[in-house]
C-alpha cells in the first residue's frame, strides 16, 4: 500500500453566463471576482482483510466562491461572491471480489461552512448552499461471462441547504439502478438498464422562488438502452 499528501492551489474565473444577473425581466452585468482555492489532502491506499481500501481526508479554503441565488425559479437570478468558505471531510471507497461477483462501496462526508461574510455576519458558520454533507453508494457487479455483466447500484445523496440563511433545505435523494453490458470482440458494446427501480419521487432540482420552495421532479422508473463502438 501507500500513503500520500497533496497540496493544491487553483483559481476559477466566472463563466460568461455568470457575469449576467436577471432581475425584473432585465439583464444586468455584475462584478464577480474569480474564485481562489487552496486544498490540503492526505490519504492511503492498501489491501486489507480481503478488500482494497482507499481513504483520503482533506481541508480546503475558497475565497470569493461564486454563489448562485435564484430569485424566481427559472426566471430571475443573481450571482455573487462568498467572501470565504471552508470545506473539510473524508472520502472512502472499498471493493471485494468473490469469484465472478465484485462489491464496491463508497462513502463521503463534507462539512462546508461559510467562514466570512462581510455583508451579513449572521451567515458565518452556516452551511454552504447546494453542498450535500453525505453521499454513499453500494454496487454489486456480476460477470455472467467474459462478455456479459450486470451492475446493481444503490445511491444516496443527503439533502442540502438552498440559501445562505439555511432556512430552506432540499430533500435527500435515493435511487436503485440496474445496468447490463454486453461487450463484443469487434469493439461494439451494447448496454441497457433500469434507473430508479423503486420509482421514488426524487427531484432533479430544488430551489426557492419568492420565499417558497419549488421542485423540478426527476424521472420515475425508466428504461434505457444504447451502444458504444470503440475502434
N, C-alpha and C positions, 0 to 999 in steps of 0.2 A: 504494500500500500504506500501512500504518500500523503504528506500534509503540505499546505501551501498558504501563502498570503499574497494579497494583491491590493495595490492602491491605484485608483483611477481618478483623474480629473478631466472633466469634459464640459462642453457648453452646447446649448441648442438655441439657435436663432428662431424667432417666430416664423411660422409658415405664412405665406401671403394672405391666406384667408383669416388668420388670427389677428391681422392688423385692422380688421374691419369689425366694428360693433354695429348692431342694428337695433335701434330704439325708435319708437313712434313711426314705424314704417320707413325710416330713412337710415342710410348707411353713414357711418362716421369713422374716420381714421383715428386709431388710438396711438399711444406712445409706448407700446410694450418694450420691455428690455429683454435681453437674452438670458436664458437660464444658465447658471453656473453650478456644476455638480462635483462633489468630492465624495468618494466611497472607499472605505477600508473593509476588506473581506479576508476571512480566514476559513479554511476548510480542510477536509480529509476525504480520501477515497481508499477503500480497502475491501477485503473479502473476509467476512466474519460469520461464523456459525451457519455456513451454507448460504449466505446471502451477500451479494455485492452491496456496498454501502457508500453513499456519498452525502456528506453533510457540510454545509457552509453557514457561517454566521456573518453578518455584515452590519455596518452602521454608515449612514450617509447623510450628507447635508446638502441642501439645494438653496441657493439664493435666487430670488426673483422667479420662483416657479410659476409657470404660466397657468392661470386658472380660468376655466370656462364657467360663466354664470348664465343660466338660461332664464330669461325674464318671462317670456311667454313661449310655451313649448313649440319649437319648430318655426317661430315667427320673429322673436326678439331675443337678443343675447348680447353679452359683453365679455370681453377678455381683459384680465388684469394680472398683475404680478403679486404673488405672496412673498412677503419680504424674506422670510427664512423658514424652511421646513426641515424636518429630520425624520429619517426612516431607519429603523433597526429591526432586525429579525433573524430568522433561521429558516433554511430550506433543507429538506432531506428527501432522499429517494432510495428505494431498496428494490432488489429483484432476486427471485429464486427460480431455479429450474428443476423440474421433476420430469425427466424424460421429454415428452412432447408438449408438456404444459409449462408455461412460464408466467409467474405472477410478478406484477410491478406495482409498487406503492409509492406515492409521493405526498408530501405534506409541507406546507409553507405557512409561516406566521410573520406578519409585517405590522409593526406599530409605527404609523405615520402621523406625526404631530406638527401643528403649526407652532413654531418656536418664537416667531417675531412678527407682529403686525403693527405697523406704525400708524395705521388709520384707526383701528379698533383693537385695543389691547385685550378686550374681553375674549377675543378669539384665540389668544395664546394658550396653548395646552390642549386645544380641541384637535380632533382627528382631521386629517387632510381629506377633503371630499373626493368621492369616486375611488377610494382605495380600500379594498377588502382586507380585513385582518387575517382571515383564514381561508386557505384553499387546499383541497385534497382530492386525490384520485387513486382508485384501486382498479387495476386491469388484470384480466386473465387472457393469455394468448394460447391457443391450441393449434399445433401443427398437425393437421389431419394427414398430410402427406408432404412431400417436398415442394409441391406446387400450391397446395390449398391450406389456408389458415383462417382462423376467425379470432376476433378480439372483442371481449365484452368489457365495457368500462363504466364504472360508477364515478361521477364527478360531483364535487361540492364546491360552491363558492359562497362565502359568507356575505351578508348584507353590508352595505357601506353608506356613509352619510352623503347627502346630496347638497349640503350647504355648509358654509364655514361656521355657522352658529350651532351645527349638529342638532338641528331641530327635526329635520326630515331624514328618514333612513330607508334605503331600498331593501327589498326582501332578499333573503338568501335564495340560491339557485341550485337545484338538484336535477341531474339527468342520468339516465341509464341508456347507454348506446351500444349497438352491435355493428361490427364491420366484418365483412367476409372478403378475402382477397384470393384471387387465382392468378398465379404468375406462370406464363408460358415461356418456352425456351427461346422463342424468337424476339423477346423483349416486350411483348404485349402483356399488360396487367389489367385484368378485369376485377372490378370491385363493386360492392353494393352493401346496403345495410339499413338499419332502422335507428333513427335518432329519437330520443325521448320515448323509450319504450313504455314507460309508466304513464305517458300522456299527462304530465304535470303542467299546471298553469304557471309557467315561468314568464319572465319579462326580458325582452332584449334590452330595453332601456327604461329607466325611471327618471323622472325629472320633476321640477317644481314650476308651476305655471300660475302666476298671480296668487301665490300663497297656498295653492292646492297641489297635492302630489298627483302626477299623471303617469300613465303607463303606455308603453308600446309592447303589446303581447308578443311573445315568441311563438314559433310554430309548435303545435302539439305533436303527437306521434306522426312521423312521416318517414317515407321510404326514399331511397336514392340509389342510383347506380351510375357507373361510368367506366371509362377505360383510360389507360395511360400507356403510351408507347415510347420506349427508350431505344435509341439507336446510336 
